[in-house]
Every structure is written in C-alpha cells, then in structure tokens.
C-alpha cells in the first residue's frame, strides 16, 4: 500500500500542469486574492510604473514639427513615429519593422525570459500597479477582500462595491481616452469631447466601447489576459532554454520542505523552505513558483519579495526564490551575464539601430524616374542630345509642395532639364504626382553609352531628395 501511494503521489504533484492555476477541477474559475507584496523589487516596480504612467499619458500631447510624436491611425492607414509620417507606400519599412520586432522578442526572451511581462507590459502595470492598488485601498488586503466577497449583501458591501467599480470605470475611461488619442490624435479627441455628441457619434461610441472593454478587463477578466489570451506565455517553451533568466525557486537549497523549527537537529534534515505559502499568496496568477517554470508566471518578482521577508524572519539568507537560470540552480552558480546573453544583447542593439536608421532616414518625398520606353536619345541641333523621362513622386507630408527639378553634380554646369507642359510639379498633401521631362546635355560631354545623372527635387532653394537615372547616348568606337 505504501508503494502504491508513492507511485500515485507523482501525478498528483504534477497535476498543476494539467490546467491553469485559476481554473479548478470542474472547469470553474478560481478568483485570485493576491496578497499585497512588500519589498525591494515591488518598490522598484512601483517607481518604474510611475515612469510608465507619465509617458503613457503625456506622449499624445507631445508634438514634433507640428505633428504628434506618435500616431497609429489604423482606419486611415496613417502612422506617425517620432514626428515622421508613414503611409502604406512604406510597406518595406513596416515589413522590416515586423521582422525586427519578432526577432527582438525571440532573442530578448531567450536571454532575459519574461522580464518585459513583469516590469513594463501595460497589462501588468495597469493591473498590478494601478487597479490592484486601488482595490487594496478600498477593499483592504487579500484576507479582507475574501471575507467581503463571501459576506452577505449589506449596506457596507454595496457601498464598497459601487465605489470601487465607479473608480475602476473612471480610470478605464481615462485610459480609453488616452488610448484613443494614440489612434486619432489629441486634436480630434478634443473635438469629440468638447463639441456636441451628435457631430461625433462614432467617436463617442468608440470612447464608450474602449472604456467598457478596459473596465471589464481590469475589474473582471484580470490575470486571464496573461494566462488565457496572451500567446507570449505559451511561447516560453520554445523561446527559452536552461540558460534563460527566470524567477526561480532554488530547490537544491529549499528541499526537503518543512515547517520552521528551532530544533537544531530537525533543521539538519530540512531545506530552507518552511512551506509558508507566502510566495503563492502574493502571486497575481495564483501559481506555486516552487513547481518550476510555468506558463502563467509573468516574472513580476512578488514571490521574491515575499520569500525574502520570510528568510529574514527565520534568519536565513535571502535568495531562495530569485532571478536565476535553470542551469544556475542545478549547478549552484550565481546568475552571470554569460557570453550568450552578451551576444544576444549585441544583436538586440544592432537590430534596434537598424530599425532606428530606417525610421530616421526615411524621406518625406519619394519618387522614381524611368526613361520613356521605346525611345533612345534625340539629337538637339548640332551639339546636344536629349532623353525623355517619366517621373512619379509621392508626397508623404500634409503640405502642398511646388516641386522643381535640377541637375546635380558635374552635369549641372552644362546640362538642363525641360519639364513638359509646365515649369514645376505641384504636389498636393498626401498625394502622388506624375510628369515628363527632357534632360539635355552637350554631345561632347556624353562620353559613355550610358551616363548616370542625378536629379535634385527642390522646394524653392531647399533640396528635398536626390534621385538617379541613366542618360543614354550614341555608341562610340575608340
């Protein structure tokens, strides 16, 4: 019988992997009453969250060159990044951005695990550093929340529930307005807020929809965004390995577990884990970190702070739960900035630099020049040659631009451009324009069958862009 119990204990012990921590054996949701963490990491995360809130609520109001710093207007396919406008014509940059972003996620996760989730993910920050803190202030810590949830509907409970959910909806409303400002811009959002609703029915409904979505997420759905919806946690098994940085329980030091005792002889047969379950009580996703790396873990470090408090109380060294790697725990080595992490860091910096270069080097005016098909050079009098070209120009700005073409380089001294039917090309805001023109060069200066020429696109005296094309002349025998 004893052997049978031993064999059966393993499946029971590993049953946590059969379902997520917030679902019970019958498939019903288990509400998480997370105890408020206290400690070094929680304090640092609080400061980081204040920085995040400052950026999140301030960025829509920051303008560069009279444009929003960031705008992601998906309905109109207009995107502004660091004051530069991007249109569907910039699909190459968007494609490279997506590839870079995916590679960035893979490399970052492989080296640093889910640090992003615990420290700067908007879902974690808003849930744990805003809504959860409001809940602590109104309902109290985990124990009081549980008592209140199971209590009969008294006047006090109704008042607390109404007050908490009113605050939750107000916060969601503010977040929704800010989120919408990233999509349509602050100026348009201001019009929706200040002008009659009848003139902005669609915008008003958008604000309400976003408000109710955020309210539902942070008041009811909560941690299930991370454990059910977000695919990032499910990708951990393929993105991370034994050397990845994780929040880990040092089973070498902690096992076998046992209740705290002052009996020195008993201590010799026990590990440092006193089985107090404080790491479980503070976990916002309800897992036991001592079971190892799990999909639900968002690396929020709450369990580290809780365990350190208990280690201090029992006069044991901190770090039973800490940032480490599986390999480091198994080999009893401290976390090191390994060569692998250094290599991935260099790659991440390189990818970021490439992406930044693409964004900042992107031009507001773009175009192509193609020599007219079916035509070669034309003789101009006795001493000149000409080629006919077609030009297509894209204006990615919101300004009207009267564009003139000028030869650049050596050809500017002796050649000229003749636009067909006009003196300049008028570019309308966010539009395209086409035209035809001749390049005329002296015959004596066309010393090659194909001569590369550069053409500057000018707005007045300001050069906006330089394009290249090929000028063809007669074949010369030497």
N, C-alpha and C positions, 0 to 999 in steps of 0.2 A: 504493500500500500504506500509506503514511504517513497519507493522508486516511482510509482505512478504519479504521485503528487509532484515529484521533482520534474518529471517529464512534462507535466501539464503546466507547470509554472512559467515555462518559457513563452508559449503562445499567449498566455495571459499578460505577461510582462510586456510583450511586443505588440499587444492589441492596439496601442495608441497609433500605430501606423496604418490601421485598417480604416480609420476615419479621422476627420479633422477634430481638433480639441473642442470646438464649440457645438458639436453635434453628439447627442447621446446615442445609446444602443438602439433606440426606437426611431432615430432619424429626426428627433426634435431638437430645436436649437437650445443650447445652454447659454444663458445670459452671463456675460463676463462682468464680475465686480472686481475690477483691478484696484489693488491697494495702492495708495499714493507712494511713489518712490521717494527716497531721500538719499542724497549722496553726491559725490563729486561729479559723476557723469550726468546726473539729472540736472545739476546746476549749470554745467556747461551747455547741455542741450537747451536749457531754458534761454540762455544768452543767444545761442545760435537761432532759436526760434524768433526772438525779438528782432534779430537782424533780418530774418526771412520776412517777417510781417512788414517791417519797414520798407523793404524792397518791393514786396508784392503790392502794397497799397500805394507806393509812391511812383513806381515806374510808369503807369499810364499817364501821369501828369507831366512827365519829363519829355521835352521836345528837343529835337536836334535839327537845325536848318528848317524850322517851322513845321517839322513833321514829328509824329510820335516816335519815341525811341524804339518801341516795339509795337507792331500791329499784325494780327493774324486774321485778316478779313477773309475767311473761307468762302462765304457766299459770293463775294465779288472777285475772288481769286487775287487778292491784293495782300502782299506781305511786306512789312517794313521791319528791317533788322538793323539796329544801330543807325537809324535815320535814313537808310537806303531802301528804296522801293524795289521789290521783286515781283515779277509777273510770270504768268505761265510760260512765257518765252525763255525764262531762266530755268527750264526743267533740268538742264545739265547740272546746275548748281544744287538744285533740290535733290536730284538723284545721288550726287556725291555726298550731300549732307546726310541723307538717309543711310547710305553705306557706311559713312564715317561714324554715324551715331550707333549703328548696330555693332560695328567693330569695337567702338568705345565701350559699349555695355559689356560685350564679351570679355574684353581684356580687363576692364575695371573689376568685374565680378570675379573673374578667375584669380585676380590678385588680392582684392580687398573685400570680397564677399558682398554682403548686403549693407555695407556702411551707408550707402545712399538712402536705403529704406529707413533706417533708424534715425538718421540725422537731418536730411534735407528733403525727403519726399513730402510733397504738400499734404497728402492724405495723413501721414503720420503726424506731421507738425500741427495741422489743424485739429486732428482728433485728440492727440495726447497733450498738446501744449496750449490749446485754447478751450475746446468744448469739454474735455475731461476736467480741466482746472475749474471751469465754471460749475461743473457738476459737483466737484469736491466742495466748492464754496456754498452751494445751495443745499445739496443733499447730505453732505458730510463724506467721510471716508467709506471704504468698501463695506465695512460692517453695518454702518448706519444706512447705506443705500439698500443693502439686502433686507434689513428689517423694514424699511419704508416700503419696498416693493411688495413684501408679503403682508403688510399691515392692511386692515380694513380701510375703506374709503371714508376717512374722517375729514373734517374741515381743514385741518393742518396739511394732510396729504394732498387734498385737492388744490390748496393754495400753492404748495411747493411744486406740484406737477405743472400747474398753469404758469407759474412764474418761471420755472426752468425752461419749459418749452417756448414761452414767449421770448426769453433771452436767446435761446437756440435759433428761433426763426429770425430774430433781428440780426444776429450775427450772420446767418445764412443769407439774408437779404443784402447785407453789406458786401459779403464775399461775391454774391451773384452780380451785383452792380460793378464791382471791380473786375470780375472775370469778363463781363460783357464789354467793359472798356478796352480790354485787350483785343476784342474782336471788331468792334465798330468805332472805337476811338472815344476819347473823353468828350470832345465837342458834340458828337452826335448823341452820346449818352445824356449830356446836359440838356439837349433839346427834348429828349424823351421825358426827362424829369420835370422840366420847367414849363413845357408847352402843354396844351390840352391833350388829354388821353386820346380823344377822337382823331387827332392828327398822327398819332404814333401807336396805333393799336397793336401792330406786330411787335414793336419794340417793347411795349408794356407787357404783353403776354410773355415775351422772352424773359424779361426780368422775373416775372412771377414763376415761370416754369423752372428757371435756374434756381430760384430761391427755394422752391419746394423740393427740388432734387437734392440740393445741398443739405437742407433741413432733414430730409429722410435719411440721407447717408449718415450724418453725424448724430442724429437722435436715435435711429433705429438700426440701420444696416451696419454701421460702425466697422469693427475689425474684419467683417466678412468681405469688405472690399479687397483686403490683402490676402485673405485665405481662400476666397472663392472666385473673385473676379480677376484680380491682377495675375497675369501669367508669369510674372517675374520669379515668384517663389517656386513655381513648378519647373522653371528652367534651371534652378540651382544644381540639380543632379547632373546636368550636362555641362554647366559653366564652371563649376567649382571642383577642386580636387583636394587631396590631403594637405596641400601647402597653402590653400586659400585662408585668408583671415576670417575668422568666425568668432562669435560669442560662444565659448566652450566651457564645459564643466570638466575639471581635472579629475577624471575617475581614478587615475593612478594614486592620487593623493586622498581623494574623498571616500573611496570604498575600502572595506565594507562600512555602510552607514550604520549609525546607532545614535540613540538619544544621548544628550550631553550628560556626563557624569564626572564627579570629582574623584572617583576611584581610579587611581593611577594604573592599577593592574588591568582594569577593564579598558582603559584608554589604549593600552598597547595592542589590543586586538581589534581596534576600530580605526576607521579613517577619520578625516577631519569633518566630513559631512555629518551634521547632527540631525538630519532628516526633519528640519523645522518647517519645510514647505514655504518659506518666505519667498523663494525665487519663483514659485508657482503663483503665489498670491498677488505679486506685483505684475505678472506677465499680462500685457494687454490682449494677447491672443489665447491665453489660457493653457499654454503648454508647460511641460516639465522639461527644462533645459537639460536636466540630468539624463534624459533618454537619448541625448545626442542631437546632431543637427537635424532639424525638421523644417518642412516646407513652411509652416506657419511663423517661424522665427523671423522677425524683422530687424534683429540686431539693435534693439532700442537701448540696451545696456541696463534696463531696470533691474534685472536679476543680478547683475554685477554689484550694483549699489546695495541691494537687499542682502546679498551674501556677505559683502564686506562688513556690514553692520553686525551681523551675527558672528563673524570671525573676530571682530574687535571685542564683542561681548564675552566670548569664550577664550580670549587670549590666544588666538591662533592667527597665523599670518594671513593677510589678505590674498586674494587671487585664486581662491578655489574655483570661482567662475570668473573668467577673464577673456580678454581678446587673445586669441591664440590660433594655432592651426592644429588639425588632427594629428599631423606628423609631429608637431611640437609637443603635444600632450603625450603621445605614445612614447616619444624618446626623452621626455622630461627636459626639454630645452625651452629656454625663454624665446619669446617671439623676436625674430630677427628680420631686418629689412634685407631679404635674400636677393641674390643675383637675378632670380626670376622676376621678383617684384620690381627691381630696378629696370630690367629690360622692358617690362610692360609699362612702367611709368614713362620711360623714354618714348615708347611707341605712342602712348596717350598724348604726350606733349607734342609729338610730331604731327599726329592727326589733328589735334586742336589748332596747331599752327597753320596747317594746310587749309583747314576749313576757314580760319580767320582770314588767311590770304585771299581765298576765293571770294569771301564776303566783301572785304575792304577794297579789293582790286576790281570788283565788278563795276562796269561803266553804266551811267545813266542813258547814254546814247550808244546804240549798237547798229551795225549795218553790214551789208555785203555789197561788193562791187563785182560785176561779171561783164566781161566783154561780150558785146552783142553777137549771138550765134550767127554763123553763116557769113560774117563779114571779116575781112582781113584789114590791113591798113589801107588808107586812102591817100592819094597824092594831093598835097595842098600847094598849088602853084609849082614853082621850080625848085624850092628849097625846103619844103616842110612835109611832114607826114602826120596823119591823124588816125585815131582809133575811136570807135563809138562804144560807149559803156552804158550799162543799166545799173542803177543804184537803188537799193531798198534799205530804208532807215527806220529804226524803231525808237520812239521816244518813250522812255520809261518814267518820265517825270510828270508832274502836274502843271508844267509851264509850257506856254507856246514859245517855240524857238524858230526864228528866221535863220536858216542854215545856209552858209556859203561854202563853196569848195575851193581849196587852194592846193597847188602842188607843193610838196615838201622836198627837202634835200637839194641836190645839185640841179634837178630839173626845174626848180622854181626860178632859177636865174634866166633860163632861156625858153621855157615852155609855158603853156597857158591852158586853162580849162574853159570850155564854152558850153554852158548849160543850154539845153534845147527848149526854146519857148519861154524861158523865164530867167531872171537874174539870181534867184535864190530858191531854195526848197523850204516851204513853210511846214514846220512840224507842229501838229496840234497836240494838246496834252494827252498822254497815254494812248498814242495812236501811231500808225505807220504811214510812211510816205514813200513814193517811188519817183524816179526821174531818169532822164537820159542826158548824157553829156559827151562832148568830144575832148580828148586830150590831144593837143597839137604840139609837136616837137620838131626842131630843125633836123633835116635829114642827116646832116653831118654829125649830130650828136647821138644818132641811133646806130651805135656800132655793134649791136648784137641782134640776133634774130628775135630774141625775147628779152625785154628790158623791164626789170621790176621798178615800179614807180609807187610813191607814197602820196596819199591824198589826205589832207587835213580837213576835218569838219569843224567849221568856225561859227560861233555866235558872236558877231561883231569882231572884236580882236581876240576873243577868248577861244582857244583851241579846245574842243571837247573830246575829240577822238581822232586817231590816225588809222586809215585803212590802206591796205596794199592791194595792188593788182599788177597784171603784166601787160606791157605795151609791145605789140609785135611790129616788126619792120621787115624790109626785104632781106632775103638770104644773100649774104655776101661771101664771095670766094676770095681767099687770100693766097 
